Amino acid sequence: MSSRPDLSGYHQPYRFEYPALWLQVGGAVLFVLALGGFLTLAAGLRGGEVAIVFDSSEFLVFVLALLVTIIVHEAIHGAVARLLGYHVTYGVAWSVLGVYTASFGQLISRRDNVLVAGAPLVALTGVGVVILPFVDETLLAAVLVGLVANTASAVGDLYVLYRLVRMPRGSMLYDVSIEEMLVYEPSSASAVGHAE
């Protein structure tokens, strides 16, 4: 496939842009909100206060929980994309110091993008909240780190979801590279049936 597929029934594509500064600010805000929210939830579910003490062994738990969360988050994106029939690539985007899951060179419907983008936040939050009342103190720190890290790092996914729900039904996205994603919006109602 060329770097710009030509789709009949669609307008010329435009480039999908991420507002880097706003996403950094949003990630920081989500971190604070998630930390407060999940600590409060944990205390409520566990019948009282929650105390997390970070000594050298807890620091190792913190680092491992962070790494596992990042890996599982991206693996969920990839698993959902594969279940929907897409070829998946994983990598590190050194320019933004982040990891990614992408389906390069494939047209992906708006609906499928919504499912892929939202899956890690829904799945990991669901599992984390369900096990909060039952884990011991050491694992509690790991679960809380995972919940907070997953929520804060989902800022890009939430931005994608925000943009996707505002696109016309039938829109398609196309990852050219880690630096370039194109959006194809239908020019007529006939294109909508093709995509969704």
C-alpha positions as CSV (number, residue, x, y, z in Angstrom):
1,M,0.0,0.0,0.0
2,S,1.2,3.5,-0.8
3,S,1.8,6.1,2.0
4,R,-1.4,7.8,1.0
5,P,-4.1,5.4,-0.2
6,D,-6.7,6.9,-2.5
7,L,-10.2,6.1,-1.3
8,S,-13.2,6.8,-3.5
9,G,-16.0,8.4,-1.6
10,Y,-13.6,10.1,0.9
11,H,-12.2,13.6,1.1
12,Q,-8.4,14.1,0.8
13,P,-6.9,12.9,4.1
14,Y,-5.6,15.2,6.7
15,R,-2.9,14.6,9.3
16,F,-4.0,13.6,12.8
17,E,-2.1,15.8,15.3
18,Y,-1.4,15.3,19.0
19,P,-1.1,18.5,21.1
20,A,2.1,17.5,22.9
21,L,2.0,20.2,25.6
22,W,-1.6,19.7,26.4
23,L,-1.1,15.9,26.6
24,Q,1.7,16.4,29.1
25,V,-0.4,18.7,31.2
26,G,-3.3,16.3,30.9
27,G,-1.1,13.4,31.9
28,A,0.0,15.3,35.0
29,V,-3.6,16.2,35.9
30,L,-4.7,12.6,35.4
31,F,-1.8,11.4,37.6
32,V,-2.9,13.6,40.5
33,L,-6.6,12.7,40.0
34,A,-5.9,9.0,39.7
35,L,-3.6,8.9,42.7
36,G,-6.2,10.6,44.9
37,G,-9.1,8.7,43.5
38,F,-7.6,5.2,43.7
39,L,-6.1,5.8,47.2
40,T,-9.6,6.9,48.3
41,L,-11.2,4.0,46.6
42,A,-8.7,1.5,48.1
43,A,-9.3,2.9,51.6
44,G,-13.0,2.6,51.2
45,L,-12.8,-0.9,49.8
46,R,-10.4,-2.0,52.4
47,G,-12.3,-0.6,55.4
48,G,-10.1,2.3,56.4
49,E,-6.8,4.0,55.8
50,V,-4.3,2.8,53.2
51,A,-0.6,3.3,54.1
52,I,2.1,2.9,51.5
53,V,5.7,3.1,52.7
54,F,8.4,3.2,50.1
55,D,11.6,1.6,51.3
56,S,14.1,-0.2,49.0
57,S,11.9,-3.3,48.6
58,E,8.8,-1.2,47.9
59,F,10.8,0.8,45.3
60,L,11.5,-2.4,43.4
61,V,7.8,-3.2,43.5
62,F,7.1,0.3,42.2
63,V,9.5,-0.1,39.3
64,L,8.3,-3.6,38.4
65,A,4.6,-2.6,38.6
66,L,5.3,0.4,36.3
67,L,7.1,-1.7,33.7
68,V,4.5,-4.5,33.8
69,T,1.7,-1.9,33.5
70,I,3.3,-0.3,30.4
71,I,3.9,-3.7,28.7
72,V,0.4,-5.0,29.5
73,H,-1.2,-1.7,28.4
74,E,0.4,-2.0,25.0
75,A,-0.2,-5.7,24.8
76,I,-4.0,-5.1,25.3
77,H,-4.0,-2.5,22.4
78,G,-2.2,-5.1,20.3
79,A,-4.5,-8.0,21.3
80,V,-7.6,-6.1,20.5
81,A,-6.2,-4.9,17.1
82,R,-5.3,-8.5,16.2
83,L,-8.7,-9.7,17.2
84,L,-10.1,-7.2,14.8
85,G,-7.9,-8.5,12.0
86,Y,-5.0,-6.0,11.9
87,H,-1.3,-6.7,11.8
88,V,0.4,-5.1,14.8
89,T,3.8,-3.5,15.4
90,Y,5.2,-2.6,18.8
91,G,8.0,-0.2,19.4
92,V,9.6,2.7,21.2
93,A,9.2,6.3,20.0
94,W,12.4,7.8,21.3
95,S,11.3,11.3,20.1
96,V,8.6,11.3,22.8
97,L,10.1,8.8,25.1
98,G,7.1,6.5,24.8
99,V,6.2,3.0,23.7
100,Y,3.5,2.4,21.0
101,T,1.4,-0.2,19.4
102,A,0.4,0.5,15.8
103,S,-1.1,-1.0,12.7
104,F,1.0,0.6,10.0
105,G,-0.1,0.6,6.4
106,Q,-3.7,-0.5,7.1
107,L,-6.9,1.4,6.9
108,I,-8.7,1.2,10.3
109,S,-12.3,2.2,10.9
110,R,-13.3,4.7,13.4
111,R,-15.1,2.0,15.4
112,D,-12.1,-0.3,15.5
113,N,-9.9,2.6,16.6
114,V,-12.3,3.3,19.5
115,L,-12.1,-0.3,20.6
116,V,-8.3,-0.4,20.4
117,A,-7.8,2.9,22.1
118,G,-10.1,2.3,25.0
119,A,-9.4,-1.3,25.8
120,P,-6.4,-0.9,28.1
121,L,-8.0,1.8,30.3
122,V,-11.2,-0.2,30.6
123,A,-9.5,-3.7,31.1
124,L,-6.7,-2.7,33.5
125,T,-8.9,-0.4,35.6
126,G,-11.6,-3.1,35.9
127,V,-9.1,-5.8,37.0
128,G,-7.3,-3.4,39.4
129,V,-10.4,-2.2,41.1
130,V,-11.8,-5.7,41.5
131,I,-8.6,-7.0,43.2
132,L,-8.0,-3.9,45.4
133,P,-9.8,-5.2,48.4
134,F,-8.1,-8.6,48.4
135,V,-4.4,-8.0,47.9
136,D,-1.8,-7.9,50.7
137,E,0.0,-4.6,51.5
138,T,3.0,-5.3,49.2
139,L,0.7,-6.1,46.2
140,L,-1.5,-3.2,47.1
141,A,1.3,-0.8,46.3
142,A,1.9,-2.6,43.0
143,V,-1.9,-2.5,42.1
144,L,-2.1,1.2,43.0
145,V,1.0,2.0,40.9
146,G,-0.5,0.1,38.0
147,L,-3.9,1.8,38.3
148,V,-2.4,5.3,38.5
149,A,0.3,4.7,35.8
150,N,-2.3,3.2,33.4
151,T,-4.7,6.0,33.9
152,A,-2.1,8.8,33.6
153,S,-0.4,7.2,30.6
154,A,-3.8,6.8,28.9
155,V,-3.9,10.5,28.2
156,G,-3.0,9.9,24.6
157,D,-5.7,7.2,24.2
158,L,-8.3,9.5,25.8
159,Y,-7.4,12.2,23.3
160,V,-7.7,9.8,20.4
161,L,-11.1,8.8,21.8
162,Y,-12.2,12.4,22.1
163,R,-11.2,13.1,18.5
164,L,-12.7,9.8,17.2
165,V,-16.2,10.5,18.6
166,R,-16.2,13.8,16.8
167,M,-15.3,12.4,13.4
168,P,-18.1,11.5,11.0
169,R,-19.3,8.0,11.0
170,G,-17.4,6.0,8.4
171,S,-14.1,7.8,9.0
172,M,-11.0,5.8,8.5
173,L,-7.5,6.2,9.9
174,Y,-4.2,5.2,8.4
175,D,-0.9,5.0,10.2
176,V,1.9,5.9,7.8
177,S,4.6,5.9,10.4
178,I,5.1,6.6,14.1
179,E,5.2,10.3,13.1
180,E,2.3,10.4,10.7
181,M,-1.4,9.3,10.9
182,L,-3.9,10.2,8.3
183,V,-7.7,10.7,8.7
184,Y,-10.1,10.0,5.9
185,E,-13.6,11.4,6.3
186,P,-16.4,10.2,4.0
187,S,-17.6,12.7,1.4
188,S,-21.0,11.0,1.2
189,A,-23.3,8.6,2.9
190,S,-22.3,5.8,0.5
191,A,-18.8,5.8,2.0
192,V,-20.1,5.2,5.5
193,G,-21.3,1.7,4.7
194,H,-17.8,0.8,3.5
195,A,-16.1,1.7,6.8
196,E,-18.5,0.7,9.6
